[in-house]
Amino acid sequence: MSMQLHRVEELIELLTPIWKRQPELNLVEMLALVAERAGFEQPLSELSDDILIYQLKMWDADKSEMIPGIAKDCEDDFKAALLKARGIKQ
């Protein structure tokens, strides 16, 4: 499967449940809403797939919730983080 097709499928999968909550919106209005929530102020034609995917993944997340890609690498203990960064297992 090509990368472009994978991104389209991911966007559709993420957009579908959110769009179902607001079925009165057309696609462009829905994309404008996503862009607005992202603080994106440029023309919609410049809205990237990455912004859409991130915003849709985090749609229902608490604003203070850590970004999933960062959370997986987060260490609560500074010493453990340093040792892990140096490849030393505890």
N, C-alpha and C positions, 0 to 999 in steps of 0.2 A: 504494500500500500504506500502510495506516495505521501510525503510529509504534508503537502497541501491538503490532500483528502483527509488525512488524520486530523488536521486543525479544524477543517470544516465540520467534521463529525463531532469533535470535542465541543466546538462552539454551539452546535445544534443541541447536543446533549445538555450542556450547561444552561442554555437559554430557554429551553422548552418549559421546565417547571416554573421558572420566574415569569415567563410570558403568559403562562396559563392563569396566573394570579391577576393579570391585567389584560384580558383578551380584547378589550376595547381599543388597545393601541395597535397601530400597524407596525411593521418591522422598523421603519425609519424612526418612528416615535420611540420605539423600545430601545433602539441603539442610541438615540439622543438622551434617553433617561440614564442609560449605563454611562455614557460619556459625562453627563452632568454629575452623577454620583462620584465619578473619578476626578472631578475638577478639571476635566479636559475642556479647554476653551478654543481650540483650533477647529477648523471645518471638519465635519464628520468624515470626509474623504481621507483625512490624515490620521484617523483613529486606527491604531494597530490591533492586530489579532491578540497580541500579548496583553494589551490594556483590557480588551474585552474579556479574555479568558480570566485574567486575574480578578477583575471586578465581579464577574459572574461567580467565580469560586468563592469569593469572600462576601457575597451578597448579604447573607444572613448572619455573618460573623459579627461579634462585638467589636466595636472600634478599637478597643484596647487589646484585642486578641493578637498574638504574634503571627506573623506571616508563616504559613506552613513550611515553606522552603527553608526558612531560617530556624524555625522551632525544632526541626529534626536535628540540627547541629548545635543546639543551645546546651550549655553546661551550667548548672547552678553553682558549682564549686569552681572557683578560679584555678586552684591548684590542679584539679582534675582536668580542666580545659587545657592548661599548659602541658601537662604530661601527655594528653591525647594528641595535641598538636605536634609534639616531638616523637610520637609513635610509641610511647611507653604505655603499656597496659598495666592497670592497677590490679 
